[in-house]
């Protein structure tokens, strides 16, 4: 029996595993980098061990330090989470060699499947040879052999760029997984990303737990996932299940894993990879099957048998990943203090399954559920009457700082309902009403994605964001009303006397808006420049406005950081309080390349120095932020007049990296012509 478990990971997945451990009476141990010293997963653990440093290569990718931490803390088992060392066979062996229980598949299975190249060979395919590909093979996909999550992935549409994309993918993969091996495969245009969750014990039982659709992706990283995958023919689902079970049996798999496929527009399934670990999106499978996959991982590792058949799937679940990033500016990661994170959820007890295999209440997501008469689990209960519910898996809490070193995911929000339409609607509404204050997030994009006709109509493919990103990131409406609410709330916080004179209106600026108002005899407010808008009542934290005859509430919060946050049932806004700080772009000389995000300079272009000619679109600097590499391109052809970026140096957002003088280039070209 496992008594103390160390999670060799951080953030949301560590918190997720700890939650199950608490329900099972298992003590928990966290590991943490210096950057994570006060992180949520450290605060939630029963004990924590420091890994000196901040970069993943110095901390969460140091298997030797993690094994020492487990032994020092008295742990008898290690759960790898996902990412980092979760698919590293050497780490798994080091854990077992130290006499600890490994919560995962045997190292031999990891070796067979965790390397995407060997997995393809095992499943009857083979990667492409970079030396022999031709124009006819385009487009191509470069992938990391030792990990997933979009790291080390590049789409290649022109052969001349293949070498550079391979190099960039190797660098990113080495940083994220400690292994720079990459490979090539055909890139399927307009396909659907569908996967099958498998769970196996040591006695030959392998479960195929339905399907998940993970087609909504940015930079090859999933954003919205759901189960079951909608609209798949029954024969295709059966084929996917059979392939997944065959793959697991072929390598003697044990524990939780995922077999991923790309479904072409013609309906043909292409094997992508097998992830030998728990997936980020596992909660949607837990929701529809009424299981706790982490608890089952632990029981399998302890030697327990699975029932012969899994529970029956019920209803539909959808998950959205809330990231600290700005989709409107190329998905740039954002940093800063998370001032508020509040998703106002419905009752979070999931329904139980009837029929098929069953598990004890401790193995069900969310813990025990009422099995009494009339409960959801009661035999014969109609699924239509099961109450929808929400779940939030977070890696941060209000007051935590989001830094530059790791993945920018703040939380996952999961909705379950009897039907897909109901689950999608519930999730969209929960996100719209959530209070998320601090760094810019993708929350508005998630709401618009869930409400887009292509998504509600289950017309899904991996190019969804390529087609719709401009529309999904267009400026939100209602900002003017939010500014009015902020100004009136501020005035309500500082009562002033009404004067029996037609005084000059008072003014307050938020973002691009100036709001003018007067106090009225009854203690209310009269707006000067907003016909059709009437202040119904106002408090420092809440304002109600009548807009064209409809009364709408606005919750107003000022955290004292120069921004005011306005939340309403129709959307959320964060507006800078005037006077605003000067934008770095306003201070920079023409041609300046500024860091679009905080990060670390990992390389500069070969041969670059002040005085060198560069061309428009040429990569000059590579920044690593939150485990992803971002290329800084020359904005024009010209002369590089300054290069401040130095490999290994950390930079803040707005830092000057280089200067390209376009005018100098024109003059130089004239001189060259004259000579």
C-alpha positions in Angstrom: 0.0 0.0 0.0 1.2 3.5 -0.9 1.4 5.7 2.2 3.3 8.8 0.9 3.4 10.0 -2.7 5.8 12.5 -4.3 4.6 14.3 -7.5 7.5 15.0 -9.8 5.7 18.0 -11.3 4.2 21.3 -10.6 1.1 23.5 -11.0 -2.3 22.2 -11.8 -1.4 18.5 -12.3 0.4 18.3 -8.9 -2.7 19.9 -7.2 -4.9 17.5 -9.1 -3.0 14.4 -7.9 -2.8 15.8 -4.3 -6.6 16.1 -4.2 -7.1 12.4 -4.9 -4.3 11.5 -2.4 -6.2 13.4 0.3 -9.4 11.5 -0.5 -7.5 8.2 -0.3 -5.6 9.1 2.9 -2.2 9.2 1.2 0.4 11.8 2.4 1.8 14.1 -0.3 5.2 15.6 -1.2 5.9 18.4 -3.6 9.1 19.4 -5.3 9.6 23.0 -6.3 12.0 25.3 -8.1 13.1 28.6 -6.6 10.5 30.3 -8.9 7.8 28.1 -7.4 8.8 28.5 -3.7 5.3 29.9 -2.8 3.3 28.1 -5.6 -0.1 26.6 -5.0 1.1 23.0 -5.3 3.7 23.7 -2.6 1.1 25.1 -0.3 -1.2 22.2 -0.8 1.4 19.4 -0.1 2.1 17.9 3.2 5.8 18.3 2.6 7.9 20.0 0.0 11.5 19.7 -1.2 13.5 22.4 -3.0 15.1 21.9 -6.4 17.7 24.7 -6.6 17.3 26.9 -9.7 14.5 28.1 -11.9 15.0 26.7 -15.4 13.3 23.3 -16.1 16.7 21.8 -17.0 18.0 22.6 -13.6 14.9 21.6 -11.6 11.9 19.6 -12.9 14.1 17.8 -15.5 16.6 16.6 -12.9 15.5 13.1 -12.2 18.4 12.5 -9.9 17.4 15.3 -7.6 13.7 14.2 -7.6 14.6 10.7 -6.6 16.7 12.1 -3.7 13.9 14.3 -2.7 11.5 11.4 -2.6 13.8 9.4 -0.4 14.6 12.4 1.9 10.9 13.1 2.4 10.1 9.4 3.2 7.9 8.9 0.1 7.3 5.4 -1.1 5.9 6.3 -4.6 6.4 8.8 -7.4 3.7 10.2 -9.7 5.2 12.0 -12.8 2.2 14.1 -13.8 2.5 15.1 -17.4 5.3 16.9 -19.3 8.8 17.1 -17.9 10.0 13.5 -17.1 6.6 11.8 -17.4 7.7 9.9 -20.5 11.3 9.3 -19.6 12.1 5.6 -19.2 15.4 6.4 -17.5 13.7 8.4 -14.8 11.1 5.6 -14.3 14.0 3.1 -13.9 15.7 5.4 -11.4 12.6 5.5 -9.3 12.1 1.8 -9.2 15.9 1.2 -8.7 15.6 3.4 -5.6 12.9 1.0 -4.2 10.1 3.4 -4.9 6.7 2.6 -6.6 6.5 4.2 -10.1 2.9 5.4 -10.9 3.1 4.7 -14.6 3.8 2.1 -17.2 6.9 -0.1 -17.2 10.0 1.5 -18.5 10.0 -0.9 -21.4 6.6 0.3 -22.5 7.7 3.9 -22.2 10.7 3.2 -24.4 8.5 1.5 -27.0 5.9 4.2 -27.1 7.2 7.4 -25.6 9.6 7.9 -28.5 7.2 8.8 -31.3 9.5 7.4 -34.0 9.7 4.0 -32.4 5.9 4.1 -31.7 5.2 4.7 -35.4 7.4 1.8 -36.4 5.6 -0.5 -33.8 2.3 0.6 -35.3 3.4 -0.2 -38.9 4.5 3.2 -40.0 7.8 5.1 -40.2 8.8 8.8 -40.0 10.1 10.6 -43.2 13.8 11.1 -43.9 14.6 14.8 -44.0 17.3 14.0 -46.6 14.9 12.6 -49.1 11.7 14.6 -48.7 10.6 16.6 -51.8 8.1 19.3 -52.7 5.6 16.5 -53.2 5.8 15.6 -49.5 4.7 19.0 -48.4 3.3 20.1 -46.0 5.4 18.4 -43.3 5.2 18.4 -39.5 8.3 18.4 -37.4 7.6 16.8 -34.0 9.5 16.1 -30.8 10.2 12.4 -30.3 10.2 12.5 -26.5 7.2 14.7 -25.6 4.0 16.5 -26.6 2.0 19.6 -25.6 3.0 21.4 -28.8 6.6 21.8 -27.8 9.1 21.0 -30.6 6.4 21.1 -33.3 6.7 23.0 -36.6 4.7 23.0 -39.8 6.9 23.2 -42.9 5.3 24.4 -46.1 8.5 25.3 -48.0 11.5 23.1 -48.3 14.1 25.8 -47.9 12.8 26.5 -44.4 13.1 22.8 -43.3 16.6 23.0 -41.9 15.8 26.1 -39.7 12.5 24.5 -38.5 14.3 21.3 -37.6 16.9 23.2 -35.6 14.3 25.3 -33.8 12.3 22.2 -32.9 15.3 20.4 -31.6 16.2 23.3 -29.3 12.7 23.7 -28.0 12.3 19.9 -27.4 15.6 19.7 -25.6 14.6 22.6 -23.3 11.1 21.1 -22.6 11.9 17.4 -22.3 15.7 17.1 -22.0 15.8 15.3 -25.4 16.3 17.1 -28.7 15.3 14.2 -31.0 12.7 15.2 -33.6 11.2 13.5 -36.6 9.1 14.3 -39.7 5.7 13.1 -40.8 3.1 14.3 -43.3 0.9 17.1 -42.1 -2.8 16.3 -42.6 -4.6 19.5 -43.6 -8.0 20.0 -42.0 -7.9 16.9 -39.9 -9.5 16.2 -36.5 -7.4 15.3 -33.5 -9.1 12.3 -31.8 -7.7 10.2 -29.0 -8.6 7.2 -27.0 -7.9 6.9 -23.2 -6.7 3.5 -22.2 -6.2 2.0 -18.7 -4.5 -1.3 -18.1 -3.7 -3.4 -15.1 -0.9 -6.0 -14.7 -3.3 -9.0 -15.4 -4.1 -8.4 -19.0 -7.2 -6.2 -18.7 -7.2 -3.1 -20.9 -10.0 -0.6 -21.0 -10.7 1.7 -23.9 -12.5 4.7 -22.3 -14.3 6.3 -25.2 -13.0 9.0 -27.4 -11.9 12.6 -27.0 -11.9 15.4 -29.6 -9.0 17.8 -29.1 -9.1 19.5 -32.5 -9.2 23.1 -31.3 -5.4 23.9 -30.9 -3.0 26.8 -31.1 0.6 26.2 -31.9 -0.3 22.4 -31.9 -1.3 22.7 -28.2 -4.8 21.8 -27.2 -7.2 24.5 -26.1 -10.7 22.9 -25.9 -11.3 19.2 -25.5 -14.5 17.1 -25.2 -15.7 13.6 -24.7 -17.1 11.8 -26.6 -15.8 13.1 -29.9 -18.9 14.2 -31.7 -20.2 12.8 -35.0 -17.9 9.9 -35.4 -19.3 6.8 -37.2 -19.7 3.8 -34.9 -17.4 1.7 -37.0 -14.7 4.3 -36.8 -15.0 4.5 -33.0 -14.8 0.7 -32.8 -11.7 0.7 -35.0 -10.0 3.4 -32.9 -10.8 1.5 -29.7 -9.4 -1.7 -31.2 -6.2 0.0 -32.3 -5.7 1.6 -28.9 -6.1 -1.6 -27.0 -3.8 -3.4 -29.5 -1.1 -0.8 -29.0 -1.4 -1.1 -25.2 -1.2 -4.9 -25.3 1.7 -4.9 -27.8 4.0 -3.2 -25.2 2.7 -4.8 -22.0 1.2 -1.5 -21.0 0.1 -0.8 -17.4 -1.6 2.3 -16.0 -3.2 5.3 -17.8 -2.2 6.2 -21.4 -3.6 7.8 -24.5 -3.4 6.7 -28.1 -3.8 9.7 -30.5 -5.1 9.7 -34.1 -5.6 12.3 -36.8 -8.8 11.8 -38.7 -8.6 13.0 -42.3 -11.5 14.8 -44.0 -12.2 11.5 -45.8 -12.6 9.8 -42.5 -9.3 7.9 -42.5 -7.5 7.4 -39.1 -3.8 8.1 -39.0 -1.9 7.0 -35.9 0.0 9.9 -34.3 1.5 8.7 -31.1 0.8 7.1 -27.7 1.3 9.3 -24.7 2.5 7.0 -21.9 1.1 9.2 -19.1 -2.0 11.0 -17.9 -3.2 13.7 -20.3 -4.1 17.3 -19.4 -7.6 16.6 -20.8 -8.3 13.5 -18.7 -11.1 15.2 -16.7 -13.5 15.0 -19.6 -13.1 11.2 -19.6 -13.5 11.1 -15.8 -16.7 13.1 -16.2 -18.5 10.9 -18.7 -17.3 7.6 -17.1 -17.7 8.7 -13.5 -14.1 7.6 -12.6 -11.1 9.1 -10.9 -8.2 8.1 -13.2 -5.5 9.2 -10.7 -7.0 6.9 -8.1 -7.1 4.1 -10.6 -3.4 4.7 -11.5 -2.6 4.4 -7.8 -4.6 1.2 -7.4 -3.1 -0.4 -10.5 0.4 0.5 -9.2 -0.5 -1.2 -5.9 -1.4 -4.4 -7.8 -5.2 -4.2 -7.9 -7.2 -5.7 -10.7 -9.5 -3.7 -12.9 -13.1 -5.0 -13.5 -13.4 -6.9 -16.8 -15.3 -4.0 -18.4 -15.3 -0.3 -17.8 -18.4 1.7 -16.7 -20.9 2.9 -19.2 -20.3 6.4 -20.6 -23.0 8.9 -19.8 -23.6 12.4 -21.1 -21.0 14.8 -22.5 -18.1 16.8 -21.1 -16.2 19.7 -22.4 -13.0 21.2 -21.1 -11.4 24.7 -21.7 -7.9 25.6 -20.8 -7.5 29.1 -19.4 -4.1 30.5 -20.3 -2.3 33.6 -19.4 -1.7 34.7 -23.0 -2.9 37.2 -25.5 -4.4 35.5 -28.6 -4.7 38.8 -30.4 -0.9 39.3 -30.4 0.3 35.9 -31.6 -0.6 34.0 -28.4 2.1 35.8 -26.5 2.5 34.6 -22.9 1.6 37.0 -20.1 3.0 37.4 -16.7 2.1 39.2 -13.5 0.0 38.7 -10.3 -3.3 36.9 -10.6 -5.5 39.3 -8.7 -8.7 37.2 -8.8 -9.7 33.7 -10.0 -13.3 32.9 -9.3 -15.4 30.6 -11.4 -18.9 30.5 -9.9 -19.6 26.9 -10.3 -22.8 24.9 -9.9 -22.8 21.9 -7.6 -19.7 19.9 -8.4 -20.9 16.4 -7.7 -20.6 14.3 -10.9 -23.3 11.7 -11.8 -22.6 8.1 -11.3 -22.7 5.4 -14.0 -25.0 2.5 -14.0 -24.2 -0.7 -16.0 -20.9 -2.0 -17.0 -18.0 -2.2 -14.5 -18.3 -0.2 -11.3 -15.7 1.3 -9.0 -15.8 2.2 -5.3 -16.8 5.7 -4.5 -13.2 6.6 -3.8 -12.3 5.9 -7.4 -14.9 8.3 -8.8 -14.0 11.8 -9.8 -14.9 14.2 -7.0 -15.2 11.5 -4.4 -18.3 9.7 -2.9 -21.7 10.6 -4.4 -25.1 10.0 -2.8 -26.3 6.6 -4.0 -29.6 6.9 -2.0 -33.1 6.6 -3.5 -33.7 9.2 -6.2 -30.0 10.0 -6.5 -28.4 10.1 -9.9 -27.0 6.7 -9.4 -30.3 5.1 -8.7 -31.2 2.3 -11.1 -33.5 3.4 -13.8 -32.8 7.1 -13.3 -33.3 9.0 -16.5 -30.1 10.6 -17.6 -32.0 13.7 -18.9 -32.7 14.6 -15.2 -29.1 14.4 -14.1 -28.0 17.9 -13.0 -25.2 19.5 -15.0 -22.1 20.3 -13.1 -18.8 22.2 -13.3 -15.3 21.4 -12.2 -12.2 23.7 -11.9 -8.6 22.3 -11.8 -6.3 25.2 -11.1 -2.6 25.6 -10.7 -2.8 29.2 -9.3 -4.9 31.0 -6.8 -5.6 34.7 -6.3 -2.4 36.5 -5.3 -0.1 34.1 -7.0 2.5 35.4 -9.6 2.6 33.9 -13.1 6.2 33.8 -14.2 8.2 33.2 -17.4 9.6 29.8 -16.8 6.7 27.4 -17.2 3.5 26.7 -19.2 1.1 29.6 -18.9 -2.0 27.5 -18.1 -3.8 29.0 -15.1 -6.7 26.4 -14.9 -9.0 24.0 -16.6 -12.7 24.5 -16.5 -14.8 21.4 -17.2 -18.6 21.1 -17.7 -20.7 18.0 -17.8 -24.3 17.7 -18.9 -26.6 15.1 -20.3 -26.1 16.5 -23.9 -23.3 18.2 -25.8 -25.4 21.3 -26.4 -26.1 21.7 -22.6 -22.4 21.1 -21.7 -21.1 23.6 -24.2 -23.6 26.3 -23.1 -22.9 25.7 -19.4 -19.1 26.0 -20.0 -19.4 29.2 -22.1 -21.6 30.8 -19.5 -19.3 29.9 -16.6 -16.3 31.4 -18.4 -18.2 34.5 -19.3 -19.2 35.1 -15.7 -15.9 34.2 -14.2 -13.8 36.8 -12.4 -10.3 36.5 -13.8 -8.2 39.6 -12.9 -4.5 40.2 -13.6 -2.6 39.2 -16.7 -4.4 39.1 -20.0 -5.9 35.7 -20.6 -7.6 33.8 -23.4 -10.9 33.7 -21.5 -12.8 35.8 -24.1 -11.5 33.6 -26.9 -12.7 30.5 -25.1 -16.2 31.9 -24.8 -16.3 33.0 -28.4 -14.9 29.6 -29.5 -17.6 27.7 -27.6 -20.3 29.8 -29.1 -18.9 29.8 -32.7 -21.3 28.1 -35.2 -18.6 25.7 -36.4 -18.0 24.5 -32.8 -21.6 24.3 -31.8 -22.3 22.5 -35.0 -19.4 20.0 -34.3 -17.6 21.1 -37.5 -14.2 20.6 -35.9 -10.6 20.4 -37.3 -7.1 21.5 -36.3 -7.3 24.6 -38.5 -10.2 26.2 -36.6 -8.1 29.0 -35.2 -6.3 29.6 -38.4 -9.6 30.4 -40.1 -11.4 32.2 -37.3 -8.8 33.9 -35.1 -9.3 37.4 -36.4 -13.0 37.3 -35.6 -12.5 35.5 -32.3 -10.1 38.2 -31.1 -11.9 41.3 -32.4 -12.3 44.0 -29.7 -15.2 43.2 -27.4 -18.3 45.4 -27.4 -19.6 47.2 -24.3 -16.3 48.7 -23.3 -17.8 52.2 -23.1 -20.4 51.0 -20.6 -17.7 49.3 -18.6 -15.8 52.6 -18.4 -19.0 54.4 -17.3 -19.6 51.9 -14.6 -16.0 52.3 -13.4 -16.2 56.1 -13.3 -19.5 56.0 -11.3 -18.2 53.4 -8.9 -15.1 55.5 -8.2 -17.4 58.5 -7.6 -19.6 56.4 -5.3 -16.5 55.6 -3.2 -15.8 59.3 -2.6 -19.1 61.0 -1.8 -19.3 64.6 -2.7 -21.9 67.3 -1.9 -24.5 68.2 -4.5 -24.4 71.9 -5.3 -27.5 74.0 -6.3 -25.6 75.3 -9.3 -25.1 73.9 -12.8 -21.5 73.0 -12.0 -18.9 71.8 -14.5 -19.1 68.0 -14.9 -16.5 65.8 -13.3 -14.4 63.6 -15.6 -12.6 60.3 -15.2 -10.5 58.5 -17.8 -10.3 54.7 -18.3 -8.5 53.3 -21.3 -9.5 55.2 -24.3 -12.6 56.5 -22.7 -13.3 59.8 -20.8 -16.5 59.7 -18.8 -18.2 62.9 -17.7 -20.9 63.0 -15.0 -22.7 65.3 -12.5 -24.0 64.4 -9.1 -27.8 64.9 -8.7 -29.8 66.2 -5.8 -30.9 62.8 -4.7 -27.3 61.5 -4.5 -27.3 59.9 -7.9 -25.4 60.5 -11.1 -26.2 62.1 -14.4 -24.1 61.2 -17.4 -23.1 64.0 -19.8 -22.0 62.2 -23.0 -24.0 59.0 -22.9 -27.5 59.4 -24.1 -29.6 56.3 -23.6 -27.6 55.3 -20.5 -29.0 56.0 -17.0 -27.3 55.2 -13.7 -29.9 53.2 -11.7 -27.8 52.9 -8.5 -24.1 52.8 -7.7 -21.9 51.4 -5.0 -18.1 51.3 -5.0 -18.1 47.7 -6.1 -21.3 47.4 -8.1 -23.2 49.7 -10.5 -26.4 49.1 -12.4 -26.9 50.9 -15.6 -30.1 51.2 -17.7 -29.0 50.9 -21.3 -31.7 51.5 -23.9 -34.3 50.5 -21.5 -32.5 47.3 -20.2 -31.0 47.3 -16.7 -27.6 45.6 -16.5 -25.3 45.0 -13.5 -21.6 45.7 -13.5 -19.2 44.5 -10.7 -16.2 46.9 -10.4 -12.9 46.0 -8.7 -9.8 48.1 -8.3 -6.8 46.2 -7.0 -4.6 49.3 -6.9 -2.4 48.1 -9.7 -3.3 50.8 -12.2 -6.2 48.8 -13.7 -9.9 48.6 -12.9 -11.7 45.3 -13.7 -15.4 45.4 -14.7 -17.3 42.1 -14.8 -20.9 41.8 -16.1 -23.0 38.9 -17.4 -22.2 40.1 -21.0 -18.4 40.1 -20.6 -15.4 41.4 -18.7 -13.1 44.4 -19.3 -9.8 45.5 -17.7 -9.2 49.2 -18.2 -6.1 51.3 -17.4 -6.8 54.1 -15.1 -5.6 57.4 -16.6 -2.9 58.7 -16.6 -1.5 55.5 -18.1 2.2 54.6 -18.0 4.0 55.5 -21.2 4.1 52.6 -23.6 7.6 51.4 -24.4 6.8 51.7 -28.1 6.3 55.4 -27.6 9.9 55.8 -26.3 11.7 53.6 -28.7 13.4 54.9 -31.8 12.2 53.8 -35.2 13.2 50.2 -36.1 13.5 49.1 -32.5 12.7 45.4 -31.8 11.2 45.1 -28.3 10.7 41.9 -26.4 7.0 41.1 -26.8 7.0 39.1 -23.5 9.4 38.5 -20.6 11.7 35.6 -21.3 15.2 34.3 -21.9 17.3 34.9 -25.0 18.3 31.5 -26.2 20.1 32.5 -29.4 20.7 35.2 -31.9 21.1 34.8 -35.7 24.4 33.6 -37.0 26.8 36.3 -38.0 24.7 39.1 -36.6 26.4 42.2 -35.3 26.0 46.0 -35.6 26.5 47.1 -39.2 25.3 43.8 -40.8 22.6 43.9 -43.5 19.3 42.1 -42.7 16.2 41.4 -44.7 12.6 41.8 -43.9 11.3 38.7 -42.0 14.7 37.4 -41.2 14.9 35.8 -37.7 17.2 37.8 -35.5 16.6 36.7 -31.9 15.0 33.6 -30.3 13.2 34.1 -27.0 12.1 31.3 -24.7 9.1 32.0 -22.6 7.0 29.4 -20.8 8.7 26.5 -22.5 8.0 27.8 -26.0 10.5 29.5 -28.4 9.4 32.7 -30.1 11.3 34.2 -33.1 11.8 37.9 -33.3 11.9 38.9 -37.0 13.4 41.9 -38.7 10.5 44.3 -39.5 12.2 45.6 -42.7 15.2 45.2 -44.8 18.0 47.4 -43.6 21.1 47.7 -41.4 21.3 46.2 -38.0 22.5 49.3 -36.1 22.3 47.8 -32.6 22.1 44.3 -31.1 21.5 44.2 -27.4 20.2 40.6 -27.1 22.7 38.2 -25.5 22.1 34.4 -25.3 21.3 33.4 -21.7 20.1 36.8 -20.6 16.6 37.3 -19.2 14.7 40.2 -20.5 11.5 41.9 -19.4 8.6 42.8 -21.7 9.5 45.9 -23.7 13.2 45.4 -23.4 15.2 46.7 -26.4 16.7 43.7 -28.3 17.9 45.2 -31.5 17.5 48.2 -33.9 17.1 47.9 -37.7 17.6 51.1 -39.6 15.6 50.9 -42.9 16.7 54.3 -44.1 20.4 53.3 -43.8 19.7 50.3 -46.0 18.2 52.5 -48.8 21.2 54.8 -48.6 23.6 51.8 -48.7 21.8 50.5 -51.8 22.3 53.8 -53.5 25.9 53.8 -52.7 26.3 50.2 -54.0 24.6 51.3 -57.2 26.8 54.3 -57.6 30.0 52.3 -57.1 
